[in-house]
Amino acid sequence: MSWLSTSQRAVAETLIQQHDTPFFCYDLDKLSAHVTPLIDQQVVKLWYAVKANPLSHIIKTLDHAGFNFDVASSGELDQVLSQGIAPERVLNTGPAKSLKQIRHFARQGVRIFVAESHNQVRWLNQVAAEFDLQFEVLLRVQLRFDKAEHNPLGGNTLTPFGLGAAQWQALTLNDYTQLDFIGLHIFQWGNMLSSDTLAELWQAMVAPLVQLSEALGITLKVLDLGGGLGIPYDTQSPSLHWQKLIDTLATIKAATQVEELWMELGRYAVGECGFYLNPVVEQKQNYDEQQLIVSGGVNHLLRPAVTGQAFPAELLRSSTAECIDFHIHGPLCTALDKLGTLPLPNDCAEGDWLVFSQCGAYGYTESMPFFLCHELPAEYVISDGDVICARPVESAMSYLR
Ligand SMILES: Cc1ncc(COP(=O)(O)O)c(C=O)c1O
């Protein structure tokens, strides 16, 4: 089975003629076909988590489909606004909102914030007062579940994302006259692939969240369930069933009596639209391992080193040679620079190209492109069947000072 469609393969085969270094390609036609139906329901309001892929073409495609935008930094905000998106359609999440950043957001017209600490609440109130504004605020909650009991909630690791219910209960809403507390936000589990597990997770959150909102005196107008919808990175993993998720969310909406359910989708929205072409530098045997050294590694795709999960890869040309497991290493002088151990035809060698799929989310901008001074990869988009260069290859001299 190939992860590429026939038309994507034809684009890849044309583009490699013009390149000898790695590049990304995002299929906006596929993206559009995927995301447009996601919006077509009345149950959940969808925001795009820009961190997944901030490329302007991607943002515009999601805008066209009807998504709003979740941004986590001034840079992401400026990128979204420069695509012509109104600030009223922007939500600000993230654990490091300084006073300076909040002022920038206020000046740019953003009015909806997810607060992740008592200080953030205080600073939001302070900036709103300075600008004579009223902000809408959701409190981000981190739940912990008793590990002794059976429950599917694996996201118990303590993180800086939000606060526990006990910490939030110390908040006195009336102290913050410039803030309208419209609801709660929760997001603790990433890349979930089972619709049933997600349903269990969400359902288990309802009671503690409703309890917290009552204790705080917040009328739950909005409940934001974050992201966490996964995509498969191998052929054995299942895909989520969107309609099943919507049915679960409808039940939760009814149970919590919220006016609006929100989610910020990153991976599930854009992950499957991207692929990455990577030239093979050489094949070698080292002890009992067959190794492939490729031109781009974690400098362009960091995720395998962080999660231990490879992006699926295939040889671009066709080969009838037997497949063996190759250890695929990038060009950096660190053992971390490994893209995975994957089966590929055993005649794969210098001059060949590998294509890595499912690279539309958490690819290029999650990586470490400057280490060892390699080229920055080009980025292409396929739009209405045309191939457009969004960013040419940039040599190290373009960024070295
Ligand atoms: C607050 C918030 N919402 C949504 C997302 C997107 O998550 P996903 O890519 O799993 O949809 C993230 C990702 O880190 C996030 O931090």
The ligand as an SDF file (V2000), in Angstrom:
LIG
                    3D

 16 16  0  0  0  0  0  0  0  0999 V2000
   -3.9650   24.2020   23.7470 C   0  0  0  0  0  0  0  0  0  0  0  0
   -3.8050   23.2920   22.5990 C   0  0  0  0  0  0  0  0  0  0  0  0
   -4.8750   23.0180   21.8490 N   0  0  0  0  0  0  0  0  0  0  0  0
   -4.7900   22.2060   20.7690 C   0  0  0  0  0  0  0  0  0  0  0  0
   -3.5900   21.6340   20.3910 C   0  0  0  0  0  0  0  0  0  0  0  0
   -3.5570   20.7710   19.1780 C   0  0  0  0  0  0  0  0  0  0  0  0
   -3.4370   19.4690   19.4990 O   0  0  0  0  0  0  0  0  0  0  0  0
   -3.5810   18.3250   18.3910 P   0  0  0  0  0  0  0  0  0  0  0  0
   -2.5050   18.5370   17.4040 O   0  0  0  0  0  0  0  0  0  0  0  0
   -3.4690   17.0800   19.1700 O   0  0  0  0  0  0  0  0  0  0  0  0
   -4.9360   18.4920   17.7640 O   0  0  0  0  0  0  0  0  0  0  0  0
   -2.4530   21.8550   21.1800 C   0  0  0  0  0  0  0  0  0  0  0  0
   -1.1840   21.1900   20.8470 C   0  0  0  0  0  0  0  0  0  0  0  0
   -0.2100   21.2300   21.5470 O   0  0  0  0  0  0  0  0  0  0  0  0
   -2.5660   22.7250   22.2990 C   0  0  0  0  0  0  0  0  0  0  0  0
   -1.5010   23.0020   23.0510 O   0  0  0  0  0  0  0  0  0  0  0  0
  1  2  1  0
  2  3  1  0
  2 15  2  0
  3  4  2  0
  4  5  1  0
  5  6  1  0
  5 12  2  0
  6  7  1  0
  7  8  1  0
  8  9  2  0
  8 10  1  0
  8 11  1  0
 12 13  1  0
 12 15  1  0
 13 14  2  0
 15 16  1  0
M  END
$$$$
